[in-house]
Amino acid sequence: PATAYSGPPVAFEEALVEVLVPSCGFDSCHGSGAGYLRIHEGQTEAEWLERNSSVLITRPLVVPGDAATSYLIKKMEGSSDIEGTVMPPSGSIDALRIGMVRSWIDNIPTD
């Protein structure tokens, strides 16, 4: 899907605080560790880069420089090759916020 975000490259901290924590990290969901994934403001980019899906354990949540193959984006967009349902289950995250997370991942240095 085309990204609705067209601003400057998004840094990890912005993606975490502006999108991941408010959209995914509240108490009833990943704030309390639902699905073996806990999302909170104290996290580092390095922690995210070490994570794989808790269900498809060979699939990294974040592939530096490649949002399209990152499982996190696939879950947010409801890709056909995910396990379980789109996140959030309501499908309520908008293209702008997904685009911000895509921008962060696409701009992670790969060297």
Secondary structure, 3 states (H helix, E strand, C coil): CCCCCCCCCCCHHHHHHHHHHHHHCCCCCCCCCHHHCCCCCCCCHHHHHCCECCCCCCCECCCCCCHHHCHHHHHHHCCCCCCCCCCCCCCCCCHHHHHHHHHHHHCCCCC
